[in-house]
Amino acid sequence: MLMLDGLRPDAIAASEAENLIRFQQRSAYTFTAQSVMPTITLPCHMTLFHSIPAARHGVIDNEWRTMVRPVRSLYEKLKAHDKRCAAIYNWEVLRDLGRPGSLYMSYFIDVCYQADGDHYMADVAVDYVQRDDLDFIFVYFTTIDLAGHAYGWMADGYLEQVRVVDGLVGRVLDACPDDMTVLMLADHGGHDRTHGTDSPEDMTIPWMIAGPRIKSNYVIQESVSLLDAAPTIVSTLGLVPDPEWEGRVIEEIYI
């Protein structure tokens, strides 16, 4: 799973992001998928990994809180079925997406506020995706979101950073084995120099998945949200989603 923090779907064509466009053409995709409120990074990731809304997991800003009634995360679900998970990230707060002991491998370096912070992610991801002892890998890119805050969403500086990250994504995709399924998405969009609202610019995200069992160059017709990522991921690994999860498997994507 490749997470491009803050990527608006309309930025892909506007920036002429050739690797993202090429990936879109071989994936089942929608550019009308929906984030969740509040459209803030940590709440969105908690929803992504636990398939429940913020009203249930209780994280409403970028400060982690213990759930009153815990729900297994994607990491924990896979760990329970002897699947090996890895995380590659440069924003330290994301360490709380799963309980201790749920990861097989983890790489973190505190460079999310550096202009080249995502280069580290790509370097490590190229190595991780070629390992044969991992079942699920989460790779987090942060600098598109930072460019949105610095320059404004869809401004020249923002689109330039989309192109930079597009090049990094291309390196990772080129390293992926042919039989690997890849889900690429964003947590939220943005408007002006911020996000966090229920505006279409903040709520609408790209959601693209490609792999051996996935339809190619196919526009997903049904509605898709962040809630649906974890159930769909476990489905591609032959597992049934956790009964506590509120999202669903996007069955339409399969051949």
C-alpha positions in Angstrom: 0.0 0.0 0.0 1.5 3.3 -1.1 0.1 6.3 0.7 0.6 9.7 -0.9 -0.4 12.1 1.8 -2.5 15.0 0.6 -2.7 14.0 -3.1 -5.8 15.3 -4.8 -6.9 13.2 -7.8 -7.1 16.2 -10.1 -3.4 16.8 -9.4 -2.3 13.7 -11.2 -3.3 14.9 -14.7 -2.5 18.6 -13.8 1.1 17.7 -12.9 1.5 15.2 -15.8 2.6 12.6 -13.3 3.7 9.9 -15.8 4.1 7.1 -13.3 0.8 7.7 -11.6 -0.9 7.9 -14.9 0.7 4.7 -16.1 -0.3 3.0 -12.9 -3.9 4.3 -13.3 -4.0 2.7 -16.8 -3.2 -0.7 -15.5 -5.4 -0.5 -12.4 -9.0 -0.6 -11.2 -9.4 2.9 -10.0 -11.7 5.7 -8.9 -10.9 9.4 -8.6 -14.1 10.0 -6.6 -13.2 7.9 -3.5 -14.0 9.6 -0.2 -11.9 10.4 2.8 -13.5 10.7 6.3 -14.0 13.5 8.7 -12.0 15.1 10.0 -9.8 15.1 6.9 -6.6 15.2 9.0 -3.7 12.8 8.6 -3.8 10.7 11.8 -7.6 10.4 12.0 -7.6 9.3 8.4 -4.9 6.7 8.9 -6.7 5.4 12.0 -9.8 4.9 9.9 -7.7 3.4 7.1 -6.1 0.8 9.3 -9.1 0.0 11.5 -11.9 0.4 9.1 -14.0 2.5 11.5 -14.8 6.2 11.6 -13.3 8.8 13.9 -16.5 8.8 16.0 -15.6 5.2 17.0 -11.7 5.2 17.2 -11.7 8.6 18.9 -8.7 10.2 17.1 -9.9 13.6 15.9 -6.6 15.4 15.4 -2.9 14.5 15.0 -2.6 13.3 18.6 -3.1 9.6 19.1 -5.6 8.4 21.7 -6.3 4.9 23.1 -9.5 3.5 21.8 -12.1 2.9 24.6 -13.3 -0.2 22.8 -10.3 -1.4 20.8 -10.7 -2.7 17.3 -8.0 -4.8 15.6 -5.9 -2.9 13.1 -4.9 -4.2 9.7 -1.5 -5.1 11.1 -3.0 -7.1 13.9 -5.5 -8.9 11.7 -2.7 -10.0 9.4 -0.4 -10.9 12.3 -3.2 -13.2 13.7 -3.1 -15.1 10.4 0.7 -15.5 10.4 1.2 -12.8 7.8 4.3 -10.7 8.0 3.8 -6.9 7.8 6.3 -4.1 7.3 6.0 -0.3 7.6 8.1 2.4 6.1 7.3 5.9 7.2 8.9 9.3 8.1 6.2 10.7 10.4 6.7 9.2 13.9 3.0 9.5 14.9 2.2 6.6 12.5 3.9 4.1 14.9 0.6 3.8 16.7 -1.4 2.4 13.8 -1.0 -1.1 15.3 -0.3 -2.6 18.7 3.3 -3.4 19.6 4.3 -6.8 18.3 2.1 -6.7 15.1 4.9 -5.7 12.8 7.6 -8.0 11.4 9.8 -5.2 10.1 9.7 -1.4 10.6 11.7 1.5 9.2 11.3 5.0 10.5 13.5 8.1 10.1 12.4 11.6 11.2 12.7 13.4 7.9 9.1 14.2 7.1 9.7 17.9 7.2 12.8 17.8 4.9 12.4 18.5 1.2 14.0 15.2 0.3 12.2 13.3 3.1 10.4 11.0 0.7 13.6 10.0 -1.0 14.5 7.9 2.1 11.1 6.2 1.8 11.7 5.2 -1.8 15.2 4.0 -1.1 14.0 1.6 1.6 10.8 0.6 -0.2 12.8 -0.6 -3.2 14.6 -3.0 -1.0 11.5 -4.1 1.0 9.3 -4.9 -2.0 11.8 -7.4 -3.3 11.9 -9.4 -0.1 10.2 -12.8 -0.2 9.4 -12.9 3.5 6.8 -10.1 3.7 3.1 -10.3 3.0 2.1 -6.7 3.4 4.1 -3.4 3.2 2.9 0.1 4.0 4.9 2.9 2.4 4.2 6.5 3.4 5.1 9.6 1.4 4.5 12.9 3.1 5.9 15.7 1.1 3.0 16.3 -1.3 1.0 17.4 1.8 3.8 19.6 3.0 3.9 21.3 -0.4 0.1 21.9 -0.1 0.6 23.7 3.2 3.6 25.7 1.9 2.3 26.7 -1.6 -1.4 25.9 -1.6 -3.2 22.9 -3.1 -2.9 22.9 -7.0 -0.4 25.7 -6.9 2.8 25.4 -9.0 4.9 24.4 -6.0 2.4 21.7 -5.0 2.2 20.3 -8.6 6.0 20.3 -8.8 6.2 18.2 -5.6 3.6 15.7 -7.1 6.0 15.3 -10.0 8.9 14.7 -7.6 7.0 12.0 -5.6 5.8 10.6 -8.9 9.4 9.8 -9.8 9.9 8.1 -6.4 6.8 6.1 -6.8 8.0 5.0 -10.3 11.2 3.6 -8.7 9.2 1.6 -6.2 6.8 0.3 -8.8 9.6 -0.7 -11.1 11.1 -2.8 -8.2 7.8 -4.6 -7.4 7.5 -8.2 -8.5 5.0 -8.9 -11.2 2.8 -10.9 -8.9 2.5 -8.1 -6.3 -0.8 -6.3 -5.7 -0.4 -2.6 -5.1 -3.0 -0.2 -3.6 -2.2 3.4 -4.1 -4.3 6.1 -2.4 -4.3 9.4 -0.5 -5.6 10.0 3.0 -7.2 13.4 2.1 -7.0 16.2 -0.4 -6.8 19.9 0.4 -7.8 23.5 -0.6 -6.0 26.8 -0.4 -3.2 25.9 2.1 -5.1 23.7 4.5 -7.5 20.7 4.9 -9.7 19.2 7.5 -13.1 20.2 6.3 -15.9 18.3 4.5 -15.4 20.3 1.3 -15.1 18.2 -1.9 -11.5 19.4 -2.3 -10.6 17.9 1.1 -12.8 14.8 0.9 -12.1 13.5 -2.6 -9.1 11.1 -3.0 -7.6 8.8 -5.6 -7.9 5.1 -5.0 -6.1 2.8 -7.5 -5.3 -0.9 -7.2 -3.4 -3.2 -9.6 -2.3 -6.8 -9.5 -2.7 -10.3 -11.0 -6.4 -10.7 -10.0 -7.4 -7.1 -10.6 -9.1 -5.6 -13.6 -6.9 -3.3 -15.7 -7.8 0.2 -16.8 -11.2 -0.2 -15.2 -13.2 2.6 -13.6 -14.8 1.5 -10.3 -18.5 2.2 -10.4 -19.4 1.7 -6.8 -18.6 4.2 -4.0 -15.3 3.7 -2.3 -13.9 5.2 0.9 -11.0 4.9 3.3 -13.0 2.4 5.3 -12.8 0.0 2.4 -9.0 -0.2 2.1 -8.3 -2.7 5.0 -11.1 -5.1 4.0 -10.0 -5.1 0.4 -6.4 -5.7 1.3 -7.1 -8.7 3.5 -9.3 -10.0 0.7 -6.4 -10.0 -1.7 -4.5 -12.1 0.8 -7.4 -14.7 0.9 -8.7 -13.6 4.3 -12.1 -12.5 5.6 -12.3 -8.9 7.0 -12.5 -8.5 10.7 -16.2 -8.6 11.9 -15.6 -5.3 13.8 -14.6 -3.4 10.6 -17.3 -1.2 9.0 -15.9 -1.0 5.5 -16.4 -3.6 2.8 -14.4 -5.5 0.2 -14.6 -3.7 -3.2 -15.5 -6.9 -5.1 -16.0 -5.1 -8.3 -12.2 -4.8 -8.8 -11.6 -8.6 -9.3 -11.4 -10.4 -12.6 
